Amino acid sequence: MIAKGKFASGGSQNGDLPCDNVVSRLRQRLHDARATGFKVRMEVLDDEQASWCVISGVLTLFVDLSQTASEQLQQVEETLRAYEARSGHELHHAEEVGKRAA
């Protein structure tokens, strides 16, 4: 009995650790997105790809609830990278236009 109890508790702790790590990272990245100004909408997206857009002037990040936490984390990472790349490009473009106008 004791060995079975030790095995069961040890196995569940080890099995939960990677999942907890992914969930923690997902929560952190969602927090980062909100801190950046995103409203996070977690919905079942069916066949649509998770992404971001501006709705009535509000940055909105869509996360697909039908995916696993690991897949959601990957989607959030990819979406935030795409936003940052686009924002950086727009900022750079605006700076160039400003320099030309001056």
N, C-alpha and C positions, 0 to 999 in steps of 0.2 A: 504494500500500500504506500509506504513512504516513497519508494523509488518512483512509483507511478505519479504521485503528487509532484515530486521534484521535476520529473520529465515533462509533465503537463505545464507546470508554471514556467519552466525554462524555455520550452518550445514556444509558448504564446508570447513571452517577452521578446524573444529573438524574432519571431514572425511579425510582431507589431512594430518593431523598431523602424524598418525601412518605410513602412506606410506612414508612421507618425512623422518621420523626417520629411516625406513628400508633402504631407498635409501642412506641416509647419511652414515649409518653404512656399507653398501655395498661398497660405494665409498672409505671409510676409509680402509676397509679390502683389497680392490684391490690396494690401495696406499701402504699398508703394504706389500702386496705380491711383488709389483714392487720394493720396497725398499729392500726386501730380495734377490732380484735378478731374480725374475720371469718375463718373458714376458707373458702378459695376452692376450689370444686369446678368443674373444667372438664370438661364432659361434652357429648355430643351430646344435645340436649334434644328432638329430634323436633319435635312440634307444641307443646311447652310453652314458655312465656315465661320468659326468664331473670329471676330475682328473688332474694329472700333469705328466709330463715326461721330459726327457732331449732330445732335438732335436739339433743335431750338437753342443753339449756342452752348450746349452742354456736351463735353467730351463723354462719350459712352463706350464702355468696354463690354462686349458680350462674351460670356463664358458658357459653354455647352454643358448642361447638367447631365446629359446622357453619357458623358465620358468619365473615365476613371480620374482620380485625383492626379495621377501622373500625367495623363493626357491633358487635363485642364491646365496643369502647371506648364506644360510644353506650349499649349496654345497661348497662355498669358504671356510667357516669355517671348514668343514669336511676335505676338501682337504689339507688345511694348517696344520691341526692337524696331518693328516696322514704323511705329508712330515716332520714335526717337529719330530714326533715319529721315523720315519725311519732315519732321519739325526742324531738324538740323539743316536739311536742304532748303526749306522755305526761309529759315533765318539767314542762311548764307546768301540766298538769292536776294532777299530784301536788303541785306548789307551791300551787295554789289550794285543794286539799283540805286540805293542811297548815295554811294560813292560816285556813280555816274552823274546823278542829278546835281551833286555839289561841284 
